[in-house]
Amino acid sequence: MSLKLYAHPFSSYCQKALIALYENGTPFEFRLLAHDDPRIMAEFAELWPIRRFPVLVDSGRTVMEATIIIEYLGLHYPGPVALVPADARAALDVRGMDRFFDNYISTPVQKIVTDRLRPEAERDTRGVAEARAMLDTAYAWLDKTMVDREWAAAGSFSLADCAAAPALFYADWTHAIDPKFTQVRAYRERLLARPSFARAVDEARPYRPLFPLGAPERD
Ligand SMILES: N[C@@H](CCC(=O)N[C@@H](CS)C(=O)NCC(=O)O)C(=O)O
């Protein structure tokens, strides 16, 4: 098997890449990044010194960044589900929404979650407040945007939905999506019902006790 994914099942960006692999039934080897396995951690650090995951390795070629992994899979291992549309204009819409979910949902979520891991004296109260305000603004914008959409962009399930699924999953755990944002909540439910994401969520269940803010008894 030529494809290896260095990843952790509980990581949102890893789930983003896993959704793409599962959508197309693409075979790959899961290289589990386990902190109690120094060999795999060293192997990973050698591949990508930045040490952010996921990372895909294809016959010696290292591909980093979840979005780029999904684009790479579409180019080199296409399957029945085209996650980046062939039409350049539709693809631009998809990429735009992908950036929205990474930058304005996942990034503030990461800020809030990682802050909780710091010793109390080193916490960034202002940064966390800004992250929460960003999420409120992003939810409001998304609620309007999704009013006539089933999926995030271009009329079918895409790269943007791969980004949205784990982003909104953890966002609701981190900074609850207000019930008034009916479109966002309904979209999150549609994502949870998508078999590729449902599988990623199930595979991550054993790790829920690791969630720094405490995982809710749902989803
Ligand atoms: N821009 C990267 C972000 C990846 C990322 O932040 N991954 C997290 C896990 S969800 C990570 O590597 N965390 C470990 C760390 O920050 O040391 C991508 O899109 O793949």
The ligand as a Gaussian input file, in Angstrom:
#p B3LYP/6-31G(d) Opt

LIG

0 1
 N       -2.874000      23.848000       8.937000
 C       -2.808000      22.475000       9.366000
 C       -3.252000      22.396000      10.819000
 C       -3.013000      21.051000      11.420000
 C       -3.155000      21.072000      12.932000
 O       -3.186000      22.130000      13.572000
 N       -3.231000      19.874000      13.504000
 C       -3.287000      19.751000      14.940000
 C       -4.151000      18.571000      15.319000
 S       -5.855000      18.874000      14.910000
 C       -1.893000      19.511000      15.475000
 O       -1.034000      19.115000      14.727000
 N       -1.681000      19.738000      16.749000
 C       -0.423000      19.440000      17.371000
 C        0.349000      20.653000      17.767000
 O       -0.142000      21.776000      17.584000
 O        1.450000      20.463000      18.273000
 C       -3.684000      21.597000       8.458000
 O       -4.600000      22.142000       7.835000
 O       -3.443000      20.392000       8.335000

